[in-house]
């Protein structure tokens, strides 16, 4: 790193520290979309918003610009008009989550190196982005996306059923990853829980016995529409909501046990960046004539085949209205559908 870049890097870090100090002292007004900023040099500002995201705001040469782009997980870019003093500035705002601070500081120094007369072209910014993109590859989250989606779906369905019945009893029936064939089960009923990301709903059934009508229980498949969304919540935020709910209903200890069994580590919560938003529930009673893979064919599967999984289109199954309280009441009745 040459001396000039070191100088710019030092300036960026110093000004960012001042921005953080201003916010800590409480003398500024910020929102999710309006960061507190300070000028680093002519045409270049840094800031922090109410979501603790970093903003690099750089004046561009182009007078008319409309751009909005996701660069990688946790880093985005958009064109914006900023008021600096009494003047308006056409700028690009590079927004990065807190975990990307070091990468953003280096990026800022590179941008400052390329600025002329307090401005930079959008093509130059794109070139610098391309040079840094390899450094912005998203780190691996503690739990895979599949595991996160599964856990969120189970928590949301458990709360939905429990709110219609006795929370302690329903939570005690939540089996966790090592508790058996179905996610929720008692002696009289069972619920298999899935998530799906796109409409129309399709889910993966991991074992042909999961939807076997002949288990002498009321069996229901419940799927939650859970889609990736930049404005959604991370897994730790969904878990925070679950813990708050469980504390209110006196079943916190069981939830803590389940989270441990699911390998969730609260100390690593800041390593999660995938965000999700909840859509609708699809509630499918499993009946004798439900169009699912026949479990009785399992006896014809060769010994060399250890597992069979398949995708199931839920629109081909009967569905109960998820908005009716009576639907959730009915899931734990003792008779088969």
C-alpha positions as CSV (number, residue, x, y, z in Angstrom):
1,X,0.0,0.0,0.0
2,X,1.5,3.3,-1.1
3,X,1.8,6.3,1.2
4,X,-1.1,8.2,-0.4
5,X,-3.5,5.3,0.1
6,X,-2.4,4.9,3.7
7,X,-3.1,8.6,4.2
8,X,-6.6,8.3,2.8
9,X,-7.3,5.1,4.8
10,X,-6.3,6.9,8.0
11,X,-8.6,9.8,7.2
12,X,-11.6,7.5,6.6
13,X,-11.0,5.6,9.8
14,X,-10.6,8.8,11.8
15,X,-13.8,10.4,10.4
16,X,-15.8,7.2,10.9
17,X,-14.7,7.1,14.5
18,X,-16.0,10.7,14.9
19,X,-19.3,9.7,13.4
20,X,-19.6,6.9,15.9
21,X,-18.8,9.3,18.7
22,X,-21.4,11.7,17.6
23,X,-24.1,9.0,17.6
24,X,-23.0,7.7,21.0
25,X,-23.3,11.1,22.4
26,X,-26.8,11.3,21.1
27,X,-26.6,14.7,19.5
28,X,-27.7,13.6,16.0
29,X,-30.9,12.5,14.3
30,X,-30.7,9.3,12.2
31,X,-33.1,6.9,10.6
32,X,-32.7,3.6,8.6
33,X,-32.5,5.7,5.4
34,X,-30.9,8.8,6.6
35,X,-27.4,8.4,8.0
36,X,-25.4,10.8,10.1
37,X,-22.5,11.9,7.9
38,X,-19.3,13.8,8.0
39,X,-17.1,15.1,5.2
40,X,-13.8,13.3,4.7
41,X,-12.7,15.4,1.7
42,X,-14.4,17.5,-1.0
43,X,-17.1,15.3,-2.6
44,X,-16.6,12.4,-0.2
45,X,-18.6,11.7,3.0
46,X,-18.9,8.7,5.3
47,X,-21.8,8.0,7.6
48,X,-23.7,5.5,9.8
49,X,-27.5,5.0,9.8
50,X,-29.9,3.7,12.5
51,X,-29.3,0.1,11.5
52,X,-25.5,0.5,12.2
53,X,-24.8,0.3,8.4
54,X,-21.8,2.2,7.0
55,X,-22.3,4.7,4.1
56,X,-19.7,5.8,1.7
57,X,-21.1,8.8,-0.2
58,X,-19.1,9.9,-3.2
59,X,-19.9,12.7,-5.7
60,X,-20.2,11.5,-9.3
61,X,-19.5,13.2,-12.5
62,X,-22.8,12.2,-14.1
63,X,-25.6,14.8,-13.7
64,X,-28.4,12.2,-14.2
65,X,-28.0,8.8,-12.7
66,X,-30.5,6.1,-11.6
67,X,-28.8,3.0,-10.3
68,X,-29.5,0.5,-7.5
69,X,-27.5,-2.7,-7.2
70,X,-26.8,-5.4,-4.7
71,X,-23.0,-6.0,-4.8
72,X,-22.9,-8.9,-2.4
73,X,-24.5,-10.1,0.8
74,X,-24.6,-7.1,3.0
75,X,-23.3,-4.5,0.5
76,X,-25.4,-2.4,-1.9
77,X,-25.0,0.6,-4.1
78,X,-27.6,3.3,-5.1
79,X,-27.6,6.7,-6.7
80,X,-28.8,9.5,-4.4
81,X,-28.9,13.3,-4.2
82,X,-27.4,14.6,-0.9
83,X,-27.5,18.0,0.6
84,X,-24.1,19.2,1.7
85,X,-24.3,22.6,3.3
86,X,-26.5,24.7,1.0
87,X,-25.7,22.6,-2.1
88,X,-27.1,19.5,-3.6
89,X,-24.6,16.7,-4.6
90,X,-25.3,14.0,-7.2
91,X,-23.7,10.9,-5.5
92,X,-23.5,7.2,-5.3
93,X,-24.1,5.8,-1.8
94,X,-22.3,2.5,-1.0
95,X,-24.1,0.9,2.0
96,X,-22.5,-1.9,4.0
97,X,-23.5,-3.9,7.0
98,X,-21.4,-3.5,10.1
99,X,-19.3,-6.7,9.5
100,X,-17.9,-5.1,6.3
101,X,-16.3,-2.1,7.9
102,X,-12.7,-3.1,7.2
103,X,-13.5,-3.9,3.6
104,X,-15.3,-0.6,3.2
105,X,-12.4,1.4,4.6
106,X,-10.1,-0.1,2.0
107,X,-12.7,0.5,-0.7
108,X,-13.1,4.1,0.4
109,X,-9.3,4.8,0.2
110,X,-9.3,3.3,-3.4
111,X,-12.2,5.5,-4.4
112,X,-10.4,8.6,-3.0
113,X,-7.3,7.7,-5.0
114,X,-9.3,7.9,-8.2
115,X,-11.3,11.1,-7.5
116,X,-10.5,14.3,-9.5
117,X,-11.7,17.7,-8.3
118,X,-14.0,16.0,-5.8
119,X,-15.8,13.8,-8.3
120,X,-15.5,10.3,-9.8
121,X,-17.2,8.6,-12.8
122,X,-19.6,5.8,-12.3
123,X,-17.5,3.7,-14.6
124,X,-14.5,4.1,-12.4
125,X,-16.6,3.1,-9.4
126,X,-17.7,0.0,-11.2
127,X,-14.1,-0.8,-12.0
128,X,-13.1,-0.5,-8.3
129,X,-16.1,-2.7,-7.4
130,X,-15.0,-5.4,-9.8
131,X,-11.4,-5.3,-8.3
132,X,-12.8,-5.6,-4.7
133,X,-15.6,-8.1,-5.4
134,X,-13.4,-11.1,-4.6
135,X,-12.8,-9.7,-1.1
136,X,-16.5,-9.3,-0.6
137,X,-17.5,-12.9,-1.0
138,X,-20.0,-13.6,1.8
139,X,-18.5,-15.6,4.7
140,X,-20.1,-18.9,5.6
141,X,-22.9,-18.6,8.2
142,X,-22.9,-20.9,11.3
143,X,-26.0,-22.7,10.1
144,X,-26.7,-23.4,6.4
145,X,-29.6,-21.6,4.7
146,X,-31.6,-24.8,4.6
147,X,-31.1,-25.3,8.3
148,X,-32.1,-21.6,9.0
149,X,-35.2,-21.9,6.9
150,X,-36.2,-25.1,8.6
151,X,-35.8,-23.7,12.1
152,X,-37.7,-20.5,11.3
153,X,-40.6,-22.5,9.8
154,X,-40.8,-24.8,12.8
155,X,-40.8,-21.9,15.3
156,X,-43.5,-20.0,13.4
157,X,-45.7,-23.1,13.1
158,X,-45.2,-24.1,16.7
159,X,-46.3,-20.6,17.8
160,X,-49.3,-20.7,15.5
161,X,-50.6,-24.0,16.8
162,X,-49.6,-23.3,20.4
163,X,-51.6,-20.0,20.4
164,X,-54.7,-22.0,19.6
165,X,-54.1,-24.5,22.3
166,X,-51.8,-24.9,25.4
167,X,-48.3,-23.6,24.6
168,X,-46.5,-25.8,27.1
169,X,-48.1,-28.9,25.7
170,X,-47.4,-28.0,22.1
171,X,-43.8,-27.0,22.8
172,X,-43.3,-30.3,24.6
173,X,-44.3,-32.1,21.4
174,X,-41.7,-30.3,19.3
175,X,-39.2,-33.0,18.6
176,X,-36.2,-31.1,17.2
177,X,-33.7,-32.6,14.9
178,X,-33.2,-36.0,16.6
179,X,-36.7,-36.6,17.9
180,X,-38.3,-38.8,15.3
181,X,-40.0,-38.9,11.9
182,X,-42.2,-35.8,12.4
183,X,-41.4,-32.3,13.7
184,X,-44.4,-32.1,16.1
185,X,-45.9,-35.3,17.4
186,X,-47.9,-36.7,20.3
187,X,-49.6,-40.1,20.7
188,X,-52.7,-38.9,18.8
189,X,-51.5,-36.4,16.1
190,X,-48.4,-35.4,14.1
191,X,-47.4,-32.4,12.1
192,X,-44.7,-32.3,9.5
193,X,-43.3,-28.8,8.9
194,X,-41.7,-27.5,5.7
195,X,-40.8,-24.2,4.2
196,X,-40.9,-23.1,0.6
197,X,-39.4,-20.0,-1.1
198,X,-41.5,-19.5,-4.3
199,X,-45.1,-19.8,-5.4
200,X,-46.7,-22.2,-6.3
201,X,-45.6,-24.1,-3.2
202,X,-43.4,-27.2,-3.6
203,X,-41.6,-28.9,-0.7
204,X,-39.1,-31.7,-0.3
205,X,-40.3,-34.8,1.6
206,X,-37.2,-36.4,3.0
207,X,-38.6,-39.9,3.8
208,X,-41.5,-41.7,2.3
209,X,-42.9,-42.6,5.7
210,X,-43.3,-38.9,6.7
211,X,-46.6,-38.7,4.9
212,X,-47.9,-42.2,5.6
213,X,-51.6,-42.0,6.3
214,X,-51.6,-45.3,8.1
215,X,-49.9,-44.2,11.3
216,X,-53.1,-44.2,13.3
217,X,-52.7,-40.5,14.0
218,X,-54.1,-37.3,12.6
219,X,-51.3,-36.3,10.2
220,X,-50.9,-32.8,8.8
221,X,-48.4,-31.2,6.5
222,X,-47.8,-27.5,7.2
223,X,-45.6,-25.4,4.9
224,X,-44.6,-21.8,5.5
225,X,-43.8,-19.4,2.6
226,X,-40.5,-18.0,3.7
227,X,-38.7,-15.9,1.1
228,X,-35.4,-14.1,1.0
229,X,-35.8,-10.3,1.5
230,X,-33.3,-7.6,2.1
231,X,-35.8,-5.9,4.5
232,X,-36.5,-9.2,6.3
233,X,-35.2,-10.6,9.5
234,X,-32.2,-12.8,10.3
235,X,-32.4,-16.1,12.0
236,X,-31.2,-14.6,15.4
237,X,-34.0,-12.0,15.2
238,X,-36.7,-14.8,14.7
239,X,-35.1,-16.6,17.6
240,X,-35.3,-13.5,19.7
241,X,-39.1,-13.3,19.0
242,X,-39.4,-17.0,19.8
243,X,-37.6,-16.7,23.1
244,X,-39.8,-13.7,24.1
245,X,-42.9,-15.6,23.2
246,X,-41.7,-18.7,25.2
247,X,-40.8,-16.6,28.2
248,X,-44.3,-15.1,28.2
249,X,-45.8,-18.6,28.1
250,X,-43.6,-20.3,30.6
251,X,-41.8,-22.7,28.2
252,X,-38.4,-21.0,27.8
253,X,-36.3,-23.9,29.1
254,X,-37.6,-26.3,26.5
255,X,-36.9,-23.8,23.7
256,X,-33.3,-23.3,25.0
257,X,-32.8,-27.1,24.9
258,X,-34.1,-27.3,21.4
259,X,-31.9,-24.4,20.2
260,X,-28.8,-26.2,21.6
261,X,-29.8,-29.5,19.9
262,X,-30.2,-27.5,16.6
263,X,-26.6,-26.2,17.0
264,X,-27.6,-22.6,17.4
265,X,-24.9,-20.5,19.2
266,X,-26.1,-17.1,20.4
267,X,-22.5,-15.9,20.6
268,X,-22.3,-16.1,16.8
269,X,-25.4,-14.2,16.0
270,X,-23.5,-11.4,14.3
271,X,-22.3,-13.9,11.7
272,X,-25.8,-14.3,10.2
273,X,-26.7,-12.1,7.3
274,X,-29.4,-14.0,5.3
275,X,-32.7,-12.3,5.8
276,X,-36.2,-13.7,5.4
277,X,-39.8,-12.5,5.3
278,X,-42.8,-14.7,6.2
279,X,-45.7,-15.2,3.8
280,X,-48.7,-17.6,4.1
281,X,-49.1,-21.0,5.7
282,X,-50.2,-23.9,3.5
283,X,-52.1,-26.5,5.7
284,X,-52.6,-29.9,4.1
285,X,-54.4,-32.7,5.9
286,X,-52.9,-36.0,4.9
287,X,-55.8,-38.3,4.0
288,X,-56.1,-41.8,2.6
289,X,-56.4,-40.5,-0.9
290,X,-53.8,-37.7,-0.7
291,X,-51.6,-37.8,-3.8
292,X,-48.3,-38.5,-2.0
293,X,-45.7,-41.2,-2.5
294,X,-47.3,-44.5,-1.2
295,X,-45.4,-45.5,1.9
296,X,-46.4,-49.2,1.4
297,X,-44.1,-49.3,-1.6
298,X,-41.2,-49.0,0.8
299,X,-41.0,-52.8,1.1
300,X,-40.1,-53.0,-2.6
301,X,-37.1,-50.7,-2.3
302,X,-33.8,-52.6,-2.7
303,X,-31.6,-52.8,0.4
304,X,-28.9,-50.9,-1.5
305,X,-31.2,-47.8,-1.5
306,X,-31.0,-46.2,1.9
307,X,-33.2,-43.1,1.4
308,X,-35.8,-41.8,-1.0
309,X,-36.8,-38.1,-1.1
310,X,-39.1,-36.3,-3.5
311,X,-40.6,-33.0,-4.3
312,X,-44.3,-32.5,-3.6
313,X,-46.6,-29.9,-5.3
314,X,-48.9,-28.7,-2.5
315,X,-51.5,-27.3,-4.9
316,X,-52.4,-30.9,-5.7
317,X,-53.3,-31.6,-2.1
318,X,-56.4,-30.5,-0.2
319,X,-55.8,-27.4,1.8
320,X,-57.4,-25.8,4.9
321,X,-57.8,-22.0,5.2
322,X,-54.8,-20.9,7.3
323,X,-56.6,-17.7,8.3
324,X,-59.3,-19.5,10.2
325,X,-58.7,-20.3,13.9
326,X,-60.7,-23.5,13.5
327,X,-58.0,-24.8,11.1
328,X,-55.3,-24.6,13.8
329,X,-57.7,-26.0,16.4
330,X,-58.3,-29.1,14.3
331,X,-54.7,-30.1,13.9
332,X,-54.4,-31.9,17.2
333,X,-57.7,-33.8,17.3
334,X,-57.3,-37.5,18.0
335,X,-59.0,-38.9,14.9
336,X,-57.5,-39.3,11.4
337,X,-58.6,-36.8,8.7
